[in-house]
Amino acid sequence: MNVPINAKRLRASLPQVVERVRRGTRFTVIYRSRPAFQIVPVNDSGEAPVSLQDDPLYRAEAVGSSADGRTSAEHDAVLYPR
């Protein structure tokens, strides 16, 4: 379902809008009497999820060094939780 909502009402009722989006509702935000953007559920992006083996960033070789001293394995654990 696609529900129009103006920007003022969106600001005033953001927690309720977030909950409805989590349940599948799509919103078209109206700003200055014109559609400005849509809010859609994350799993409704139209893009197929990519497996880790097919993700080119996951398979990329390490370059440079980490400014925080962490290893690439530690960064991978944050970026690609299992």
Distance bins in CASP14 RR format, pairs under 12 A and 6 or more apart:
PFRMAT RR
TARGET T0000
AUTHOR 0000-0000-0000
RMODE 2
METHOD distances of the structure
MODEL  1
1 20 0 0 0 0 1 0 0 0 0 0 0
1 21 0 0 0 0 0 1 0 0 0 0 0
1 23 0 0 0 0 1 0 0 0 0 0 0
1 24 1 0 0 1 0 0 0 0 0 0 0
1 25 1 0 1 0 0 0 0 0 0 0 0
1 26 1 0 0 1 0 0 0 0 0 0 0
1 27 0 0 0 0 1 0 0 0 0 0 0
1 28 0 0 0 0 0 1 0 0 0 0 0
1 40 0 0 0 0 0 1 0 0 0 0 0
1 41 0 0 0 0 0 1 0 0 0 0 0
1 44 0 0 0 0 0 1 0 0 0 0 0
2 20 0 0 0 0 0 1 0 0 0 0 0
2 21 0 0 0 0 0 1 0 0 0 0 0
2 24 0 0 0 0 0 1 0 0 0 0 0
2 25 0 0 0 0 1 0 0 0 0 0 0
2 26 1 0 1 0 0 0 0 0 0 0 0
2 27 1 0 0 1 0 0 0 0 0 0 0
2 28 1 0 1 0 0 0 0 0 0 0 0
2 29 0 0 0 0 0 1 0 0 0 0 0
2 35 0 0 0 0 0 1 0 0 0 0 0
2 38 1 0 0 1 0 0 0 0 0 0 0
2 39 0 0 0 0 0 1 0 0 0 0 0
2 40 0 0 0 0 1 0 0 0 0 0 0
2 41 0 0 0 0 0 1 0 0 0 0 0
2 44 0 0 0 0 0 1 0 0 0 0 0
3 9 0 0 0 0 0 1 0 0 0 0 0
3 10 0 0 0 0 0 1 0 0 0 0 0
3 13 0 0 0 0 0 1 0 0 0 0 0
3 16 0 0 0 0 0 1 0 0 0 0 0
3 17 0 0 0 0 1 0 0 0 0 0 0
3 20 1 0 0 1 0 0 0 0 0 0 0
3 21 0 0 0 0 1 0 0 0 0 0 0
3 23 0 0 0 0 0 1 0 0 0 0 0
3 24 0 0 0 0 0 1 0 0 0 0 0
3 25 1 0 1 0 0 0 0 0 0 0 0
3 26 1 0 0 1 0 0 0 0 0 0 0
3 27 1 0 1 0 0 0 0 0 0 0 0
3 28 1 0 0 1 0 0 0 0 0 0 0
3 29 0 0 0 0 0 1 0 0 0 0 0
3 30 0 0 0 0 0 1 0 0 0 0 0
3 38 0 0 0 0 0 1 0 0 0 0 0
3 39 0 0 0 0 1 0 0 0 0 0 0
3 40 0 0 0 0 0 1 0 0 0 0 0
4 10 0 0 0 0 0 1 0 0 0 0 0
4 25 0 0 0 0 0 1 0 0 0 0 0
4 26 0 0 0 0 0 1 0 0 0 0 0
4 27 1 0 0 1 0 0 0 0 0 0 0
4 28 1 0 1 0 0 0 0 0 0 0 0
4 29 0 0 0 0 1 0 0 0 0 0 0
4 30 1 0 1 0 0 0 0 0 0 0 0
4 31 0 0 0 0 0 1 0 0 0 0 0
4 33 0 0 0 0 0 1 0 0 0 0 0
4 34 0 0 0 0 0 1 0 0 0 0 0
4 35 1 0 0 1 0 0 0 0 0 0 0
4 36 0 0 0 0 0 1 0 0 0 0 0
4 37 0 0 0 0 0 1 0 0 0 0 0
4 38 0 0 0 0 0 1 0 0 0 0 0
4 39 0 0 0 0 0 1 0 0 0 0 0
5 11 0 0 0 0 0 1 0 0 0 0 0
5 12 0 0 0 0 0 1 0 0 0 0 0
5 13 0 0 0 0 1 0 0 0 0 0 0
5 14 0 0 0 0 0 1 0 0 0 0 0
5 16 0 0 0 0 0 1 0 0 0 0 0
5 17 1 0 0 1 0 0 0 0 0 0 0
5 20 0 0 0 0 1 0 0 0 0 0 0
5 21 0 0 0 0 0 1 0 0 0 0 0
5 25 0 0 0 0 1 0 0 0 0 0 0
5 26 0 0 0 0 0 1 0 0 0 0 0
5 27 1 0 1 0 0 0 0 0 0 0 0
5 28 1 0 0 1 0 0 0 0 0 0 0
5 29 1 0 1 0 0 0 0 0 0 0 0
5 30 1 0 0 1 0 0 0 0 0 0 0
5 31 0 0 0 0 0 1 0 0 0 0 0
5 35 0 0 0 0 0 1 0 0 0 0 0
5 36 0 0 0 0 0 1 0 0 0 0 0
5 37 0 0 0 0 0 1 0 0 0 0 0
5 38 0 0 0 0 0 1 0 0 0 0 0
5 39 0 0 0 0 1 0 0 0 0 0 0
6 12 0 0 0 0 1 0 0 0 0 0 0
6 13 0 0 0 0 0 1 0 0 0 0 0
6 17 0 0 0 0 0 1 0 0 0 0 0
6 27 0 0 0 0 0 1 0 0 0 0 0
6 28 0 0 0 0 0 1 0 0 0 0 0
6 29 1 0 0 1 0 0 0 0 0 0 0
6 30 1 0 1 0 0 0 0 0 0 0 0
6 31 1 0 0 1 0 0 0 0 0 0 0
6 32 0 0 0 0 1 0 0 0 0 0 0
6 33 0 0 0 0 1 0 0 0 0 0 0
6 34 0 0 0 0 0 1 0 0 0 0 0
6 35 0 0 0 0 0 1 0 0 0 0 0
6 36 0 0 0 0 1 0 0 0 0 0 0
7 13 0 0 0 0 0 1 0 0 0 0 0
7 14 0 0 0 0 0 1 0 0 0 0 0
7 17 0 0 0 0 0 1 0 0 0 0 0
7 27 0 0 0 0 0 1 0 0 0 0 0
7 28 0 0 0 0 0 1 0 0 0 0 0
7 29 1 0 1 0 0 0 0 0 0 0 0
7 30 1 0 0 1 0 0 0 0 0 0 0
7 31 1 0 1 0 0 0 0 0 0 0 0
7 32 0 0 0 0 1 0 0 0 0 0 0
7 33 0 0 0 0 0 1 0 0 0 0 0
7 34 0 0 0 0 0 1 0 0 0 0 0
7 35 0 0 0 0 0 1 0 0 0 0 0
7 36 1 0 0 1 0 0 0 0 0 0 0
7 37 0 0 0 0 1 0 0 0 0 0 0
7 39 0 0 0 0 0 1 0 0 0 0 0
8 14 0 0 0 0 0 1 0 0 0 0 0
8 29 0 0 0 0 0 1 0 0 0 0 0
8 30 0 0 0 0 1 0 0 0 0 0 0
8 31 0 0 0 0 1 0 0 0 0 0 0
8 32 0 0 0 0 0 1 0 0 0 0 0
9 16 0 0 0 0 1 0 0 0 0 0 0
9 17 0 0 0 0 1 0 0 0 0 0 0
9 27 0 0 0 0 1 0 0 0 0 0 0
9 29 0 0 0 0 1 0 0 0 0 0 0
9 30 0 0 0 0 1 0 0 0 0 0 0
9 31 0 0 0 0 0 1 0 0 0 0 0
10 16 0 0 0 0 1 0 0 0 0 0 0
10 17 1 0 0 1 0 0 0 0 0 0 0
10 18 0 0 0 0 0 1 0 0 0 0 0
10 20 0 0 0 0 0 1 0 0 0 0 0
10 21 0 0 0 0 0 1 0 0 0 0 0
10 27 1 0 0 1 0 0 0 0 0 0 0
10 28 0 0 0 0 0 1 0 0 0 0 0
10 29 1 0 1 0 0 0 0 0 0 0 0
10 30 0 0 0 0 1 0 0 0 0 0 0
10 31 0 0 0 0 1 0 0 0 0 0 0
10 36 0 0 0 0 0 1 0 0 0 0 0
10 37 0 0 0 0 0 1 0 0 0 0 0
10 38 0 0 0 0 0 1 0 0 0 0 0
10 39 0 0 0 0 1 0 0 0 0 0 0
11 17 0 0 0 0 1 0 0 0 0 0 0
11 29 0 0 0 0 0 1 0 0 0 0 0
11 31 0 0 0 0 0 1 0 0 0 0 0
13 19 0 0 0 0 1 0 0 0 0 0 0
13 20 0 0 0 0 1 0 0 0 0 0 0
13 21 0 0 0 0 0 1 0 0 0 0 0
13 27 0 0 0 0 0 1 0 0 0 0 0
14 20 0 0 0 0 0 1 0 0 0 0 0
14 21 0 0 0 0 0 1 0 0 0 0 0
14 27 0 0 0 0 0 1 0 0 0 0 0
14 29 0 0 0 0 0 1 0 0 0 0 0
14 39 0 0 0 0 0 1 0 0 0 0 0
15 21 0 0 0 0 0 1 0 0 0 0 0
15 22 0 0 0 0 0 1 0 0 0 0 0
16 22 0 0 0 0 0 1 0 0 0 0 0
16 23 0 0 0 0 0 1 0 0 0 0 0
16 25 0 0 0 0 0 1 0 0 0 0 0
16 27 0 0 0 0 0 1 0 0 0 0 0
17 23 0 0 0 0 0 1 0 0 0 0 0
17 24 0 0 0 0 0 1 0 0 0 0 0
17 25 0 0 0 0 1 0 0 0 0 0 0
17 26 0 0 0 0 0 1 0 0 0 0 0
17 27 1 0 0 1 0 0 0 0 0 0 0
17 28 0 0 0 0 0 1 0 0 0 0 0
17 29 0 0 0 0 1 0 0 0 0 0 0
17 39 1 0 0 1 0 0 0 0 0 0 0
17 40 0 0 0 0 0 1 0 0 0 0 0
17 41 0 0 0 0 0 1 0 0 0 0 0
18 24 0 0 0 0 0 1 0 0 0 0 0
18 25 0 0 0 0 0 1 0 0 0 0 0
18 27 0 0 0 0 0 1 0 0 0 0 0
18 39 0 0 0 0 1 0 0 0 0 0 0
18 41 0 0 0 0 0 1 0 0 0 0 0
18 42 0 0 0 0 0 1 0 0 0 0 0
19 25 0 0 0 0 1 0 0 0 0 0 0
19 27 0 0 0 0 0 1 0 0 0 0 0
19 41 0 0 0 0 0 1 0 0 0 0 0
20 26 0 0 0 0 1 0 0 0 0 0 0
20 27 1 0 0 1 0 0 0 0 0 0 0
20 39 0 0 0 0 1 0 0 0 0 0 0
20 40 0 0 0 0 0 1 0 0 0 0 0
20 41 0 0 0 0 1 0 0 0 0 0 0
21 27 1 0 0 1 0 0 0 0 0 0 0
21 29 0 0 0 0 0 1 0 0 0 0 0
21 38 0 0 0 0 0 1 0 0 0 0 0
21 39 1 0 1 0 0 0 0 0 0 0 0
21 40 1 0 0 1 0 0 0 0 0 0 0
21 41 1 0 1 0 0 0 0 0 0 0 0
21 42 0 0 0 0 1 0 0 0 0 0 0
21 43 0 0 0 0 0 1 0 0 0 0 0
21 44 0 0 0 0 1 0 0 0 0 0 0
22 39 0 0 0 0 0 1 0 0 0 0 0
22 40 0 0 0 0 0 1 0 0 0 0 0
22 41 1 0 0 1 0 0 0 0 0 0 0
22 42 0 0 0 0 1 0 0 0 0 0 0
22 43 0 0 0 0 1 0 0 0 0 0 0
22 44 0 0 0 0 0 1 0 0 0 0 0
23 41 0 0 0 0 1 0 0 0 0 0 0
23 43 0 0 0 0 0 1 0 0 0 0 0
23 44 0 0 0 0 0 1 0 0 0 0 0
24 39 0 0 0 0 0 1 0 0 0 0 0
24 40 0 0 0 0 1 0 0 0 0 0 0
24 41 1 0 1 0 0 0 0 0 0 0 0
24 42 0 0 0 0 0 1 0 0 0 0 0
24 43 0 0 0 0 1 0 0 0 0 0 0
24 44 1 0 0 1 0 0 0 0 0 0 0
25 38 0 0 0 0 0 1 0 0 0 0 0
25 39 0 0 0 0 1 0 0 0 0 0 0
25 40 0 0 0 0 1 0 0 0 0 0 0
25 41 1 0 0 1 0 0 0 0 0 0 0
25 44 0 0 0 0 0 1 0 0 0 0 0
26 37 0 0 0 0 0 1 0 0 0 0 0
26 38 1 0 0 1 0 0 0 0 0 0 0
26 39 1 0 0 1 0 0 0 0 0 0 0
26 40 1 0 1 0 0 0 0 0 0 0 0
26 41 1 0 0 1 0 0 0 0 0 0 0
26 42 0 0 0 0 0 1 0 0 0 0 0
26 43 0 0 0 0 0 1 0 0 0 0 0
26 44 1 0 0 1 0 0 0 0 0 0 0
26 45 0 0 0 0 0 1 0 0 0 0 0
27 35 0 0 0 0 0 1 0 0 0 0 0
27 36 0 0 0 0 0 1 0 0 0 0 0
27 37 0 0 0 0 1 0 0 0 0 0 0
27 38 1 0 0 1 0 0 0 0 0 0 0
27 39 1 0 1 0 0 0 0 0 0 0 0
27 40 1 0 0 1 0 0 0 0 0 0 0
27 41 0 0 0 0 0 1 0 0 0 0 0
27 44 0 0 0 0 0 1 0 0 0 0 0
28 34 0 0 0 0 0 1 0 0 0 0 0
28 35 1 0 1 0 0 0 0 0 0 0 0
28 36 0 0 0 0 1 0 0 0 0 0 0
28 37 1 0 0 1 0 0 0 0 0 0 0
28 38 1 0 1 0 0 0 0 0 0 0 0
28 39 0 0 0 0 1 0 0 0 0 0 0
28 40 0 0 0 0 1 0 0 0 0 0 0
29 35 1 0 0 1 0 0 0 0 0 0 0
29 36 1 0 1 0 0 0 0 0 0 0 0
29 37 1 0 1 0 0 0 0 0 0 0 0
29 38 1 0 0 1 0 0 0 0 0 0 0
29 39 1 0 0 1 0 0 0 0 0 0 0
29 40 0 0 0 0 0 1 0 0 0 0 0
30 36 1 0 0 1 0 0 0 0 0 0 0
30 37 0 0 0 0 1 0 0 0 0 0 0
30 38 0 0 0 0 0 1 0 0 0 0 0
30 39 0 0 0 0 0 1 0 0 0 0 0
31 37 0 0 0 0 1 0 0 0 0 0 0
38 44 0 0 0 0 1 0 0 0 0 0 0
38 45 0 0 0 0 0 1 0 0 0 0 0
39 45 0 0 0 0 0 1 0 0 0 0 0
40 46 0 0 0 0 1 0 0 0 0 0 0
40 47 0 0 0 0 0 1 0 0 0 0 0
42 49 0 0 0 0 0 1 0 0 0 0 0
43 49 0 0 0 0 1 0 0 0 0 0 0
48 54 0 0 0 0 1 0 0 0 0 0 0
49 55 0 0 0 0 1 0 0 0 0 0 0
50 56 0 0 0 0 1 0 0 0 0 0 0
50 57 0 0 0 0 1 0 0 0 0 0 0
50 58 0 0 0 0 1 0 0 0 0 0 0
50 59 0 0 0 0 0 1 0 0 0 0 0
50 80 0 0 0 0 0 1 0 0 0 0 0
51 58 0 0 0 0 1 0 0 0 0 0 0
51 59 0 0 0 0 0 1 0 0 0 0 0
51 80 0 0 0 0 0 1 0 0 0 0 0
52 58 1 0 1 0 0 0 0 0 0 0 0
52 59 0 0 0 0 1 0 0 0 0 0 0
52 76 0 0 0 0 1 0 0 0 0 0 0
52 79 0 0 0 0 0 1 0 0 0 0 0
52 80 1 0 1 0 0 0 0 0 0 0 0
52 81 0 0 0 0 0 1 0 0 0 0 0
52 82 0 0 0 0 1 0 0 0 0 0 0
53 59 1 0 0 1 0 0 0 0 0 0 0
53 80 0 0 0 0 0 1 0 0 0 0 0
55 76 0 0 0 0 0 1 0 0 0 0 0
55 79 0 0 0 0 1 0 0 0 0 0 0
55 80 1 0 0 1 0 0 0 0 0 0 0
57 63 0 0 0 0 0 1 0 0 0 0 0
57 72 0 0 0 0 0 1 0 0 0 0 0
57 75 0 0 0 0 0 1 0 0 0 0 0
57 76 0 0 0 0 1 0 0 0 0 0 0
57 79 0 0 0 0 1 0 0 0 0 0 0
57 80 0 0 0 0 1 0 0 0 0 0 0
58 72 0 0 0 0 0 1 0 0 0 0 0
58 75 0 0 0 0 0 1 0 0 0 0 0
58 76 1 0 0 1 0 0 0 0 0 0 0
58 77 0 0 0 0 0 1 0 0 0 0 0
58 79 0 0 0 0 1 0 0 0 0 0 0
58 80 1 0 0 1 0 0 0 0 0 0 0
58 82 0 0 0 0 0 1 0 0 0 0 0
59 72 0 0 0 0 0 1 0 0 0 0 0
59 76 0 0 0 0 0 1 0 0 0 0 0
59 80 0 0 0 0 0 1 0 0 0 0 0
60 72 0 0 0 0 1 0 0 0 0 0 0
60 75 0 0 0 0 0 1 0 0 0 0 0
60 76 0 0 0 0 0 1 0 0 0 0 0
60 79 0 0 0 0 0 1 0 0 0 0 0
61 72 0 0 0 0 1 0 0 0 0 0 0
62 70 0 0 0 0 0 1 0 0 0 0 0
62 71 0 0 0 0 1 0 0 0 0 0 0
62 72 1 0 1 0 0 0 0 0 0 0 0
62 73 0 0 0 0 1 0 0 0 0 0 0
62 74 0 0 0 0 0 1 0 0 0 0 0
62 75 0 0 0 0 1 0 0 0 0 0 0
62 76 0 0 0 0 0 1 0 0 0 0 0
63 72 0 0 0 0 1 0 0 0 0 0 0
64 72 0 0 0 0 1 0 0 0 0 0 0
64 75 0 0 0 0 0 1 0 0 0 0 0
65 71 0 0 0 0 0 1 0 0 0 0 0
65 72 0 0 0 0 1 0 0 0 0 0 0
65 75 0 0 0 0 0 1 0 0 0 0 0
66 72 1 0 0 1 0 0 0 0 0 0 0
66 73 0 0 0 0 0 1 0 0 0 0 0
66 74 0 0 0 0 1 0 0 0 0 0 0
66 75 1 0 0 1 0 0 0 0 0 0 0
66 76 0 0 0 0 0 1 0 0 0 0 0
66 78 0 0 0 0 0 1 0 0 0 0 0
67 75 0 0 0 0 0 1 0 0 0 0 0
68 74 0 0 0 0 1 0 0 0 0 0 0
68 75 0 0 0 0 1 0 0 0 0 0 0
68 78 0 0 0 0 0 1 0 0 0 0 0
69 75 0 0 0 0 1 0 0 0 0 0 0
70 76 0 0 0 0 1 0 0 0 0 0 0
70 77 0 0 0 0 1 0 0 0 0 0 0
70 78 0 0 0 0 1 0 0 0 0 0 0
70 79 0 0 0 0 0 1 0 0 0 0 0
71 77 0 0 0 0 1 0 0 0 0 0 0
71 78 0 0 0 0 0 1 0 0 0 0 0
72 78 0 0 0 0 0 1 0 0 0 0 0
72 79 0 0 0 0 1 0 0 0 0 0 0
72 80 0 0 0 0 0 1 0 0 0 0 0
73 79 0 0 0 0 0 1 0 0 0 0 0
73 80 0 0 0 0 0 1 0 0 0 0 0
74 80 0 0 0 0 0 1 0 0 0 0 0
75 81 0 0 0 0 0 1 0 0 0 0 0
76 82 0 0 0 0 1 0 0 0 0 0 0
END
